[in-house]
Amino acid sequence: MRILLVLSHPRQDSLTHAVAEAFCTSARAHGHEVEWADLYREGFDPLLHEPDEPDRSVIGKRYSDAVQAEMARVDRNEAIVMVFPVWWWSVPAMLKGWIDRVWNRDWAYGARTLPHRHGLMIGVASSTEASFAKRRYIDAMRIQLETGTMAYCGIANSRLELLYESTRNPAASADLVRRAHELGKHFPSSA
Ligand SMILES: Cc1cc2nc3c(=O)[nH]c(=O)nc-3n(C[C@H](O)[C@H](O)[C@H](O)COP(=O)(O)O)c2cc1C
């Protein structure tokens, strides 16, 4: 399967980066092709300006060249995997902006939805699984990202996977990298 791997982290030596690398290496070893979209490194502009506003009065609006190019790389892949650090119980502004601009009307939702069958979001979080459950942050993230974004845009098999306790100690971080390796090995099903 051709996978677009969308990475949102400002630092190359971050754990999030290592998680993305582990997923990629493992997915490739198991026969998938992986194309990277490293949003910070590429200098993606996450701000939605007027040319990328959805227009309800026309069907099939042509968006800005930058967005059309993003749409082309999403379209040439069969699955989307997004890797990000959890910031304020959500995705970083960079990834939010990529979705705001690229997953646009009549292309990702509306007259046309995404043709991809598989979507995975891997979030790296410093808190424990218990704290995510206690305040129902995990429910909020699932509703927003699985239901309100990926499934809303037509991706039938869409899943959020959180890797918890990212900052506890080096051994815990290494475990999360191993977990990402498993996710790549078993993609598109759950590991
Ligand atoms: C702006 C900001 C907001 C954060 N918000 C959360 C949060 O809501 N929940 C959480 O568990 N960790 C939060 N963190 C911690 C990050 O998830 C943590 O720094 C990251 O998982 C570490 O991995 P990295 O080295 O790849 O950045 C936040 C960090 C930053 C910088």
The ligand as a MOL file (V3000), in Angstrom:
LIG
                    3D

  0  0  0     0  0            999 V3000
M  V30 BEGIN CTAB
M  V30 COUNTS 31 33 0 0 0
M  V30 BEGIN ATOM
M  V30 1 C 2.7640 23.3910 23.6200 0
M  V30 2 C 2.7660 22.0590 24.2970 0
M  V30 3 C 1.5730 21.5310 24.7640 0
M  V30 4 C 1.5370 20.2610 25.3390 0
M  V30 5 N 0.3310 19.7330 25.7360 0
M  V30 6 C 0.2810 18.4640 26.1930 0
M  V30 7 C -0.9690 17.8660 26.5200 0
M  V30 8 O -2.0300 18.4580 26.3760 0
M  V30 9 N -0.9740 16.5840 26.9840 0
M  V30 10 C 0.1680 15.8650 27.1260 0
M  V30 11 O 0.0970 14.6950 27.5410 0
M  V30 12 N 1.3820 16.3990 26.8150 0
M  V30 13 C 1.4510 17.6810 26.3470 0
M  V30 14 N 2.6700 18.2310 26.0080 0
M  V30 15 C 3.8810 17.4100 26.1190 0
M  V30 16 C 4.2380 16.8030 24.7770 0
M  V30 17 O 3.2850 15.8810 24.3390 0
M  V30 18 C 5.6290 16.1620 24.8940 0
M  V30 19 O 6.5350 17.2410 24.9930 0
M  V30 20 C 5.9660 15.2930 23.7510 0
M  V30 21 O 5.1610 14.1450 23.7370 0
M  V30 22 C 7.4300 14.8980 23.8360 0
M  V30 23 O 7.8180 14.3420 22.6070 0
M  V30 24 P 8.7650 15.1350 21.6050 0
M  V30 25 O 10.1640 15.0220 22.1310 0
M  V30 26 O 8.5920 14.4420 20.3190 0
M  V30 27 O 8.2960 16.5670 21.5710 0
M  V30 28 C 2.7340 19.5100 25.4690 0
M  V30 29 C 3.9530 20.0720 25.0090 0
M  V30 30 C 3.9700 21.3160 24.4300 0
M  V30 31 C 5.2740 21.8810 23.9260 0
M  V30 END ATOM
M  V30 BEGIN BOND
M  V30 1 1 1 2
M  V30 2 1 2 3
M  V30 3 2 2 30
M  V30 4 2 3 4
M  V30 5 1 4 5
M  V30 6 1 4 28
M  V30 7 2 5 6
M  V30 8 1 6 7
M  V30 9 1 6 13
M  V30 10 2 7 8
M  V30 11 1 7 9
M  V30 12 1 9 10
M  V30 13 2 10 11
M  V30 14 1 10 12
M  V30 15 2 12 13
M  V30 16 1 13 14
M  V30 17 1 14 15
M  V30 18 1 14 28
M  V30 19 1 15 16
M  V30 20 1 16 17
M  V30 21 1 16 18
M  V30 22 1 18 19
M  V30 23 1 18 20
M  V30 24 1 20 21
M  V30 25 1 20 22
M  V30 26 1 22 23
M  V30 27 1 23 24
M  V30 28 2 24 25
M  V30 29 1 24 26
M  V30 30 1 24 27
M  V30 31 2 28 29
M  V30 32 1 29 30
M  V30 33 1 30 31
M  V30 END BOND
M  V30 END CTAB
M  END
